[in-house]
Amino acid sequence: MNQETVISLAERGVYTVIMIAGPLLITALAIGLLVSIFQATTQIQEQTLAFIPKIVGVLVALIVFGPWMLSIIISFAEQIFSNLHHFIG
């Protein structure tokens, strides 16, 4: 296994992680922004107010995007296992 193979494998791994984590992180970011705007307009400065909506939002996003995320993970794993003989020898 040469350096190009390792770099290519690491690049695909990082890309897969970004694709899987992206929807959940964007959901948490959007909900956090909305809660922050709500807190600023109502002058409620409760730190724990943002956690429950984020948790619920990420859970809903996980339910919505879960099958797609699972297919991405399975596709990446199938690519790794189908090319395993290139990595070992």
N, C-alpha and C positions, 0 to 999 in steps of 0.2 A: 504494500500500500504506500503510495507516494504522497507528497505534500498536497498536490492538486486534489487528490481524492479526499483527503482529510478536510481540506478547506471547503470543498464542494459539499461534503456531508454536513459539516458544521453550518454552512450557509443555509442549506435546506432545513436543518433543524431549527435554526433561529427564525427563519421565515415561517415555519410551521407553528412555533410558539407564538409569534406575533399574530398570526391568523387566528389562532385559537383564543388567545387572551384579549385580542382587540375588541370584540363586541362587548365583552363584560366590562372592560376598562372604560370604554366610551360610554356605556350605560351609567356606570358609577360616576363618571365625570359630569355627565349631563344632569343627573339627579342632584349631585353635589352643588352644581352651579345654580340650579333652580331653587334648592333649599337656601343657598346663600343669598340669592336675590330676595327670597321671601323673608329671610331673617333681617336683611338690611331695610326692607320697606316697612316691616312691622316693628323693628327695633327689639326683636326678641334675640337675646344673645345666649341662648342655651346651647352648649357644645354637643350635648347628646342628641339633639333634635335631628341631626343629619344622618345618624347611623341607621335608624329603622327604615327610612325610605330607601337608603342605599342597599341595605340587605334585601329588602323586598324586591327592589328593581333588579338587582343582580340575580336573584333567584328566578324572577320571571324571564330575564334574558337567558339564563341557563336553560330554562324549560323550552324557550322559543328556539334558541340557537344550538341546543344540545345535540340534536341529530346531525346537524351540519358539522359541528365541531368533532363529533365522533367519526364521521366519514373522513374528515381531514386526517385525524390521527390514524385511522385504519389504513388509509392510503399511504401515509408516510411509513408506517410499520411494514406494510406489504412491500414497498420499494426497498426498504432496508433488508428484509428477509430474503427477497428474491435476488438481491445482489450480494448476498453474504459471502459467496464464494470469491468475489472480487476483493473483498476486504481482508479475508484471512490469508490468502495465498500471496 
